[in-house]
Amino acid sequence: MFVFGNFLAGLAEVLNIVLTVYMWVIIAQAVLSWVNPDPFNPIVRFINQITEPVLSQIRRRVPTVFGGIDFSPIIVLLAVIFLQTFLVNSLYELAGRL
């Protein structure tokens, strides 16, 4: 059973790293939206391709623009922090019990 516990611990660590990287990508996209970067830059295009599907879902479901400020990145960041706190810690706890 310890193998399954180690698998869950590894899964929790990978999930934590993926969520942390995505959080930084969301922050980078928010900063880029302030400076109006070159839309043909491959880094800018990659960041937009990664973040826009999630942000557009939030914008469609929740009115997040107040006074010209888009709050959808904040909602996504809060969701990522919730997943890191709840899901990753739950997986670590479950792995420790096995």
Secondary structure as GFF3:
##gff-version 3
##sequence-region A 1 98
A	DSSP	alpha_helix	2	35	.	.	.	ID=ss1
A	DSSP	alpha_helix	42	61	.	.	.	ID=ss2
A	DSSP	beta_strand	65	66	.	.	.	ID=ss3
A	DSSP	beta_strand	69	70	.	.	.	ID=ss4
A	DSSP	alpha_helix	72	83	.	.	.	ID=ss5
A	DSSP	pi_helix	84	88	.	.	.	ID=ss6
A	DSSP	alpha_helix	89	97	.	.	.	ID=ss7
###
